[in-house]
Amino acid sequence: MNLLVFDSGIGGLGVVREIRQLQPEAGITYLADNAFFPYGEKPDAELLKHILRLIGAAIDILVPDAVVVACNTASTIALAGLRAAYAVPFIGCVPPVKPAAVVSRSKNIGVLATAATVRRAYLADLVQKYAADCTVHTLGTPTLAELAEQKFAGEAVDPSAFVAPLFARPGGADIDAVALGCTHYTFLVPEFSRLYPNIAWFDPALPVARQTLAVTEKLPATPRRPDAAWFTGASPVSEAMRERLAGFGFSEVRNGREGYFL
């Protein structure tokens, strides 16, 4: 079993970690589009064209058994187009609104995401379907994804100023569950939990990994490719980053100059 896992940066590595637990036999190529990061503030039409080209090139080269789009913004923009263009199964990523709504006692839940995810009709549809009995407070900010990148690279980060507005607005003090609508935020959950220990924080990584297993366990077995992490950016991947990536199972790491996607 060979998977292509895609994200705009390091956010999808949280999904990779969960896939490793559920499917240790799967070969994974991780494609991080750090040359085009961040996605959250770019025009939809530009992103759609770019994502279709990039993932399409990766599919042509790797011929994966399935593609995991471990990025909320990319999923909401490009999944339909990708599924129309390629026969390979695609697994997308959505904000975990449903579990947040189920556990909330106050029926006030938060959604923390990029501005692009917050403004899309897709989120409104999720809320209507799974949280119609809740008051849903949303906050879109590009900064948290950037902080997650910095933390992964070994820097100390403080997300407090960027999360506080979610709880400061009318009714925000009643929030008792928050759905994280960006896979980058996985890496900030320890900070979120320290800031707000009484809030239930819902990470999308495990649900995406479970869906990946459900989709791929029915597929025929294929020879495993070597695991690799490919970054579209031309700058060399630092030694510190290489050490972190090795912890996720990626001893082979390439940047844009060494890879295939520029």
C-alpha positions in Angstrom: 0.0 0.0 0.0 1.4 3.4 -1.1 -0.1 6.7 0.0 0.6 10.2 -1.2 -0.1 12.6 1.7 -0.3 16.3 0.8 -0.3 19.5 2.7 0.8 23.1 2.3 3.5 22.6 4.9 4.1 20.4 8.0 0.5 20.3 9.1 -0.2 16.9 7.4 2.5 15.3 9.4 0.0 14.9 12.3 -2.1 12.8 9.9 1.0 10.9 8.9 1.7 10.1 12.6 -1.8 8.6 13.0 -1.6 6.7 9.7 1.6 5.1 10.9 -0.3 3.8 14.0 -3.2 2.4 12.0 -1.3 1.3 8.9 2.3 0.6 9.7 2.7 -1.4 6.6 1.9 1.6 4.3 4.5 3.4 2.3 4.1 7.1 2.5 5.4 9.9 0.3 4.7 13.3 2.0 4.5 16.3 -0.3 4.7 19.7 1.4 4.0 22.7 -0.8 6.0 25.1 1.3 7.0 27.1 -1.8 3.3 28.3 -2.0 2.7 28.4 1.8 0.4 29.8 3.3 -2.7 28.7 1.4 -5.3 30.4 3.6 -5.1 33.9 2.1 -4.6 33.1 -1.6 -7.5 33.4 -4.2 -9.5 30.2 -4.7 -9.0 30.2 -8.4 -5.3 30.5 -8.2 -5.1 27.8 -5.5 -7.3 25.4 -7.4 -5.2 25.6 -10.6 -2.0 25.2 -8.6 -3.1 22.3 -6.4 -4.5 20.4 -9.4 -1.2 20.8 -11.3 1.0 19.8 -8.3 -1.0 16.8 -7.1 -1.5 15.7 -10.7 2.3 15.7 -11.3 2.8 13.7 -8.1 0.2 11.1 -9.1 1.8 10.7 -12.5 5.2 10.1 -10.9 4.3 8.0 -7.9 1.1 6.2 -9.0 -0.1 6.0 -5.4 -2.9 3.7 -4.3 -4.6 6.7 -2.6 -4.1 10.4 -2.0 -4.7 12.0 1.4 -5.3 15.7 1.1 -4.3 16.5 4.7 -5.1 20.2 4.3 -8.5 21.8 5.0 -8.1 24.6 2.6 -7.0 22.3 -0.3 -9.7 19.8 0.5 -12.5 22.4 0.3 -11.1 23.9 -2.9 -9.8 21.0 -4.9 -11.2 17.7 -3.9 -14.1 17.8 -6.4 -11.7 18.7 -9.2 -9.2 16.0 -8.2 -11.8 13.3 -8.0 -13.1 14.3 -11.4 -9.6 14.2 -13.0 -8.2 11.0 -11.4 -9.5 7.5 -10.7 -7.3 7.1 -7.5 -9.2 7.4 -4.2 -8.9 10.7 -2.4 -9.3 11.3 1.3 -10.0 14.8 2.4 -9.9 16.8 5.6 -12.8 18.6 7.3 -13.0 20.5 10.6 -14.2 18.1 13.3 -17.4 20.0 14.0 -19.5 16.9 14.6 -17.5 15.5 17.6 -17.2 19.0 19.1 -21.0 19.4 18.9 -21.6 16.0 20.4 -19.5 16.5 23.5 -20.5 20.2 24.2 -22.6 20.6 27.2 -23.0 24.4 26.8 -23.9 24.0 23.1 -21.4 26.7 22.4 -18.5 25.4 20.2 -15.7 27.1 18.5 -14.1 26.5 15.1 -10.5 27.7 14.8 -9.3 27.7 11.2 -7.8 29.8 8.4 -9.8 32.7 7.1 -10.3 30.8 3.9 -11.9 27.8 5.6 -14.1 30.0 7.8 -15.6 31.9 5.0 -16.4 28.9 2.7 -19.9 27.5 2.4 -18.5 24.1 3.1 -18.1 25.0 6.8 -21.6 26.4 7.0 -22.9 23.2 5.6 -21.0 21.1 8.2 -22.5 23.3 10.9 -26.0 23.0 9.6 -25.7 19.2 9.3 -23.9 18.4 12.6 -24.2 21.4 14.9 -27.6 22.9 14.2 -28.4 22.8 17.9 -25.2 24.8 18.8 -24.1 28.3 18.7 -20.9 28.1 16.6 -18.2 30.8 17.1 -15.6 30.9 14.3 -12.2 32.5 14.1 -10.1 32.6 11.0 -6.4 33.6 11.3 -3.4 32.8 9.1 -0.9 33.3 11.9 -1.4 30.1 13.7 -0.3 28.0 10.8 2.8 30.0 10.6 3.4 29.5 14.3 3.0 25.8 13.9 5.7 25.8 11.2 8.0 27.8 13.5 7.4 25.4 16.4 8.1 22.4 14.2 11.4 24.0 13.2 12.3 24.2 16.9 11.3 27.8 17.8 9.4 28.7 21.0 5.9 30.1 20.1 3.1 31.7 22.0 -0.3 31.5 20.3 -2.3 33.2 23.1 -2.9 36.5 21.4 -4.2 34.8 18.3 -6.6 32.4 20.1 -8.0 34.8 22.7 -10.4 36.6 20.3 -12.4 33.4 19.9 -13.3 33.5 23.6 -13.5 37.3 23.9 -16.5 37.8 21.6 -20.1 37.7 22.9 -20.9 34.2 24.1 -17.3 33.1 23.7 -16.9 32.5 27.4 -19.4 29.7 27.2 -17.4 27.7 24.6 -16.4 24.3 25.9 -15.3 22.5 22.7 -13.3 23.7 19.8 -12.9 22.0 16.4 -9.5 22.7 14.8 -10.1 23.4 11.1 -6.4 23.3 10.0 -4.1 20.4 10.3 -1.2 22.7 11.2 -2.9 23.4 14.5 -2.3 19.8 15.6 1.2 20.9 16.6 -0.2 23.7 18.8 -2.6 21.6 20.8 -0.2 21.5 23.8 -0.2 25.3 23.9 -3.9 25.5 23.4 -4.5 23.0 26.2 -2.2 24.9 28.6 -4.0 28.2 27.8 -7.5 26.8 28.1 -7.4 23.5 30.1 -11.2 23.3 30.4 -11.8 23.2 26.7 -12.1 20.0 24.7 -9.8 20.5 21.6 -10.7 18.3 18.6 -7.8 17.6 16.2 -8.7 16.4 12.7 -5.6 14.1 12.3 -7.0 10.9 13.7 -10.4 11.0 11.9 -8.5 11.5 8.6 -6.3 8.5 9.4 -9.3 6.4 10.2 -11.0 7.3 7.0 -7.8 6.5 5.1 -7.8 3.1 6.6 -11.5 2.6 5.8 -10.9 3.5 2.1 -7.6 1.7 1.5 -8.1 -1.6 3.4 -10.3 -2.8 0.6 -7.7 -2.1 -2.1 -5.4 -4.8 -3.5 -1.9 -5.0 -2.0 0.9 -3.3 -4.0 4.7 -3.3 -3.4 5.7 -0.7 -0.9 7.7 2.3 -2.1 10.4 3.8 0.1 9.1 6.5 2.4 10.1 10.1 1.4 9.3 13.7 2.3 9.4 16.2 -0.6 9.2 19.9 -0.2 8.5 22.2 -3.1 10.5 25.1 -1.8 14.0 25.6 -3.2 15.7 26.3 0.1 17.6 23.4 1.7 15.8 21.6 4.4 17.7 22.2 7.7 19.4 19.5 9.7 17.0 20.2 12.6 14.0 19.7 10.2 15.6 16.5 8.9 15.8 15.2 12.4 12.2 16.0 13.1 11.1 14.4 9.8 13.0 11.2 10.6 10.8 10.9 13.7 7.9 10.7 11.4 9.5 8.0 9.3 11.2 10.1 6.6 14.9 9.5 6.2 14.8 10.6 2.6 14.0 14.4 2.4 14.2 16.5 -0.8 13.7 20.1 -1.5 12.4 21.7 -4.7 15.8 21.7 -6.4 16.2 18.0 -5.8 12.6 17.0 -6.4 10.2 16.9 -9.3 7.5 19.5 -8.7 8.9 22.9 -9.7 
